[in-house]
Amino acid sequence: MRLSVGGRLAMVSLGVVVLVAGVLAALMSVQLSDSGQRQAEQVTRSVAETLAHEPDVAALVRAQDSDTLQPMVEAILSDADLSFVTIMTPDGIRLTHRNRSEIGQQYLGSREEALAGQTYTEVYDGTLGPSVRTITPIRDAGADDGEIVGLVSVGVTLGAVQADLAARVPLIVVAAAGIVGIGILGALYVRRSARRVTGSYTPRELARLVESYETVLHSLREGLVVTDGDGRIVLYNDEAADLLGLPPATEGQVSLDPRETDMDAALADAIATGRRMVEETVATGERVLLVNQEEARDLNGRRAPERGRVMTLRDRSELQALLGELEGVRTLSDTLRSQTHEHGNRLHALLALLELGRIDDARRLIAASTEGRQDLADRIVSGNDGAVVVALLLGKLDEAAEHGVTLDLDVDEPTPALPLVAAEAVTVVGNLVDNAMDAATAGADPRWVRVALTRRGPDVAIVVSDSGPGFDPALADPFAFGASTKPAAAPGGRGVGLALVRDIVSAHGGTLHVSDAPTTVRVVLPAPVEAVTA
């Protein structure tokens, strides 16, 4: 029989209640039986002693006047709830009995204590069956020594006691039934409450589920954070502890205020407020995290906001580095392609001019081609720290000319060293310039792009302006991953380049600012610590 956790709890609860009701009913029955017997003892003792002290009774017993005593006893039996009243001589000869045929017969029962002057009670199986009886001596009040002239035995049969108890059985049954009824309601409530938490799982299934949950929770390579309705962290796995700098996840459920931890303030605020997050990029120290946060769901998949939120974290640092390198390679390949195309055109033009003997025109073409480039070329040859960026910008001159865009370069001397590795520097500068040239190409004449690479105290600033129409106002965040106005099949993908720029800048503690008229992107990167302290 397949019983869920709730069903088993309900069955156990109901079984306990039924057992308790049965025990209580038995105790009540025993208590009532004992109480009935004690009451019978009290009644028989009271009647026996009262009757023994009657003056007329002693005289009638001495005279052995059964004819007078029997009606007296029958009157007492009719008025009191008694089974018999037997008056006898000291020798035990009955002078009265419920059955007149027993008068004159020997009394069945103990008489020694009564003959010794004591009143006592016993349970004895007499002619009327088992009974509770009290025997007391009858003394002659006129004698100086209080001579015992007879005995009186007053009793109630156990059958009569049990009949009295039988009248109280319905009360016991009703009480037990009431307890069981309440137990049934309680069991139904327990079952319903348990099903809200455990669903229809059996204990074995639930144990396997918890075991699987623990295994999966600590084996995931994604960070997992669960919060309650108040925005406090109640559960997280090992990966989340590593990504957010939380204590090791070895204590099961906890209760942490994210704002009191060492994690990034913006991320802590997002966790505490329960803000919905979909594929958002967050930079925390040297890590770039991809974050999702949704409302918790119940066992049926329905959203349950009162249960809190569930956040997943993916470390994009390695992916970002790979994408940056890929984007750098793409940028360099485009630059080389542009240079190859442009140099090919110039070589063809020079060859034609030389064949035509127009030496002066050839000289002017060579001078125009090298004008403004020689200084940058010298920096590359000199091994300047910014040689990679300079080479990239030098290549972009040809690419801009190919697209009919004027590219103006303003690079400080000596070339400022960016606090980035070569691949990151190519990704940041290349994507900013490419995006500006795409925007300028889409705009009206004159088409231009200006790039400045300058020092700002200990920091380095990259400023890129263009004559294009600016960012699409329909984009809430043009630097978000996937945000783009390019066609879906555009070469190189969509919404990757500027997202990589923002990730790299954020990871290195830099700032990024966008302004209009003309469209300008300003990136400020702080100088490396060793450069500041040198």
FENDA-V840598 format. One record per residue. N is the residue number from 0. RES is the residue in one small letter. SS is DSSP state (helix for helix, strand for strand, loop for the rest). Layout:
# FENDA-V840598
n=<N:N>
res=<RES:RES>
ss=<SS:SS>
This chain:
# FENDA-V840598
n=<0:1:2:3:4:5:6:7:8:9:10:11:12:13:14:15:16:17:18:19:20:21:22:23:24:25:26:27:28:29:30:31:32:33:34:35:36:37:38:39:40:41:42:43:44:45:46:47:48:49:50:51:52:53:54:55:56:57:58:59:60:61:62:63:64:65:66:67:68:69:70:71:72:73:74:75:76:77:78:79:80:81:82:83:84:85:86:87:88:89:90:91:92:93:94:95:96:97:98:99:100:101:102:103:104:105:106:107:108:109:110:111:112:113:114:115:116:117:118:119:120:121:122:123:124:125:126:127:128:129:130:131:132:133:134:135:136:137:138:139:140:141:142:143:144:145:146:147:148:149:150:151:152:153:154:155:156:157:158:159:160:161:162:163:164:165:166:167:168:169:170:171:172:173:174:175:176:177:178:179:180:181:182:183:184:185:186:187:188:189:190:191:192:193:194:195:196:197:198:199:200:201:202:203:204:205:206:207:208:209:210:211:212:213:214:215:216:217:218:219:220:221:222:223:224:225:226:227:228:229:230:231:232:233:234:235:236:237:238:239:240:241:242:243:244:245:246:247:248:249:250:251:252:253:254:255:256:257:258:259:260:261:262:263:264:265:266:267:268:269:270:271:272:273:274:275:276:277:278:279:280:281:282:283:284:285:286:287:288:289:290:291:292:293:294:295:296:297:298:299:300:301:302:303:304:305:306:307:308:309:310:311:312:313:314:315:316:317:318:319:320:321:322:323:324:325:326:327:328:329:330:331:332:333:334:335:336:337:338:339:340:341:342:343:344:345:346:347:348:349:350:351:352:353:354:355:356:357:358:359:360:361:362:363:364:365:366:367:368:369:370:371:372:373:374:375:376:377:378:379:380:381:382:383:384:385:386:387:388:389:390:391:392:393:394:395:396:397:398:399:400:401:402:403:404:405:406:407:408:409:410:411:412:413:414:415:416:417:418:419:420:421:422:423:424:425:426:427:428:429:430:431:432:433:434:435:436:437:438:439:440:441:442:443:444:445:446:447:448:449:450:451:452:453:454:455:456:457:458:459:460:461:462:463:464:465:466:467:468:469:470:471:472:473:474:475:476:477:478:479:480:481:482:483:484:485:486:487:488:489:490:491:492:493:494:495:496:497:498:499:500:501:502:503:504:505:506:507:508:509:510:511:512:513:514:515:516:517:518:519:520:521:522:523:524:525:526:527:528:529:530:531:532:533>
res=<m:r:l:s:v:g:g:r:l:a:m:v:s:l:g:v:v:v:l:v:a:g:v:l:a:a:l:m:s:v:q:l:s:d:s:g:q:r:q:a:e:q:v:t:r:s:v:a:e:t:l:a:h:e:p:d:v:a:a:l:v:r:a:q:d:s:d:t:l:q:p:m:v:e:a:i:l:s:d:a:d:l:s:f:v:t:i:m:t:p:d:g:i:r:l:t:h:r:n:r:s:e:i:g:q:q:y:l:g:s:r:e:e:a:l:a:g:q:t:y:t:e:v:y:d:g:t:l:g:p:s:v:r:t:i:t:p:i:r:d:a:g:a:d:d:g:e:i:v:g:l:v:s:v:g:v:t:l:g:a:v:q:a:d:l:a:a:r:v:p:l:i:v:v:a:a:a:g:i:v:g:i:g:i:l:g:a:l:y:v:r:r:s:a:r:r:v:t:g:s:y:t:p:r:e:l:a:r:l:v:e:s:y:e:t:v:l:h:s:l:r:e:g:l:v:v:t:d:g:d:g:r:i:v:l:y:n:d:e:a:a:d:l:l:g:l:p:p:a:t:e:g:q:v:s:l:d:p:r:e:t:d:m:d:a:a:l:a:d:a:i:a:t:g:r:r:m:v:e:e:t:v:a:t:g:e:r:v:l:l:v:n:q:e:e:a:r:d:l:n:g:r:r:a:p:e:r:g:r:v:m:t:l:r:d:r:s:e:l:q:a:l:l:g:e:l:e:g:v:r:t:l:s:d:t:l:r:s:q:t:h:e:h:g:n:r:l:h:a:l:l:a:l:l:e:l:g:r:i:d:d:a:r:r:l:i:a:a:s:t:e:g:r:q:d:l:a:d:r:i:v:s:g:n:d:g:a:v:v:v:a:l:l:l:g:k:l:d:e:a:a:e:h:g:v:t:l:d:l:d:v:d:e:p:t:p:a:l:p:l:v:a:a:e:a:v:t:v:v:g:n:l:v:d:n:a:m:d:a:a:t:a:g:a:d:p:r:w:v:r:v:a:l:t:r:r:g:p:d:v:a:i:v:v:s:d:s:g:p:g:f:d:p:a:l:a:d:p:f:a:f:g:a:s:t:k:p:a:a:a:p:g:g:r:g:v:g:l:a:l:v:r:d:i:v:s:a:h:g:g:t:l:h:v:s:d:a:p:t:t:v:r:v:v:l:p:a:p:v:e:a:v:t:a>
ss=<loop:loop:loop:loop:helix:helix:helix:helix:helix:helix:helix:helix:helix:helix:helix:helix:helix:helix:helix:helix:helix:helix:helix:helix:helix:helix:helix:helix:helix:helix:helix:helix:helix:helix:helix:helix:helix:helix:helix:helix:helix:helix:helix:helix:helix:helix:helix:helix:helix:helix:helix:helix:loop:loop:helix:helix:helix:helix:helix:helix:helix:helix:loop:loop:loop:helix:helix:helix:helix:helix:helix:helix:helix:helix:helix:helix:helix:helix:helix:loop:loop:loop:loop:strand:strand:strand:strand:strand:loop:loop:loop:loop:strand:strand:loop:loop:loop:loop:loop:helix:helix:helix:loop:loop:loop:strand:loop:loop:loop:loop:loop:helix:helix:helix:helix:loop:loop:loop:loop:strand:strand:strand:strand:strand:strand:strand:loop:loop:strand:strand:strand:strand:strand:strand:strand:strand:strand:strand:strand:loop:loop:loop:loop:loop:loop:loop:loop:strand:strand:strand:strand:strand:strand:strand:strand:strand:strand:helix:helix:helix:helix:helix:helix:helix:helix:helix:helix:helix:helix:helix:helix:helix:helix:helix:helix:helix:helix:helix:helix:helix:helix:helix:helix:helix:helix:helix:helix:helix:helix:helix:helix:helix:helix:helix:helix:helix:helix:helix:loop:loop:loop:loop:helix:helix:helix:helix:helix:helix:helix:helix:helix:helix:helix:helix:helix:helix:helix:helix:helix:loop:loop:loop:strand:strand:strand:strand:strand:loop:loop:loop:loop:strand:strand:strand:strand:strand:loop:helix:helix:helix:helix:helix:helix:helix:loop:loop:loop:loop:loop:loop:loop:loop:loop:loop:loop:strand:strand:helix:helix:helix:loop:loop:loop:loop:helix:helix:helix:helix:helix:helix:helix:helix:helix:loop:loop:loop:strand:strand:strand:strand:strand:strand:strand:strand:loop:loop:strand:strand:strand:strand:strand:strand:strand:strand:strand:loop:strand:loop:loop:loop:loop:loop:strand:loop:helix:helix:helix:loop:strand:strand:strand:strand:strand:strand:strand:loop:helix:helix:helix:helix:helix:helix:helix:helix:helix:helix:helix:helix:helix:helix:helix:helix:helix:helix:helix:helix:helix:helix:helix:helix:helix:helix:helix:helix:helix:helix:helix:helix:helix:helix:helix:helix:helix:helix:helix:loop:loop:loop:helix:helix:helix:helix:helix:helix:helix:helix:helix:helix:helix:helix:loop:loop:loop:helix:helix:helix:helix:helix:helix:helix:helix:loop:loop:loop:loop:loop:helix:helix:helix:helix:helix:helix:helix:helix:helix:helix:helix:helix:helix:helix:helix:helix:loop:loop:loop:strand:strand:strand:strand:strand:strand:loop:loop:loop:loop:loop:loop:loop:loop:loop:loop:helix:helix:helix:helix:helix:helix:helix:helix:helix:helix:helix:helix:helix:helix:helix:helix:helix:helix:helix:helix:helix:loop:loop:loop:loop:loop:strand:strand:strand:strand:strand:strand:strand:strand:strand:loop:loop:strand:strand:strand:strand:strand:strand:strand:strand:loop:loop:loop:loop:loop:loop:loop:loop:loop:loop:loop:loop:loop:loop:loop:loop:loop:loop:loop:loop:loop:loop:loop:loop:loop:loop:loop:loop:loop:loop:helix:helix:helix:helix:helix:helix:helix:helix:helix:helix:helix:loop:loop:loop:strand:strand:strand:strand:strand:loop:loop:loop:strand:strand:strand:strand:strand:strand:strand:loop:loop:loop:helix:helix:helix:helix:helix:loop>
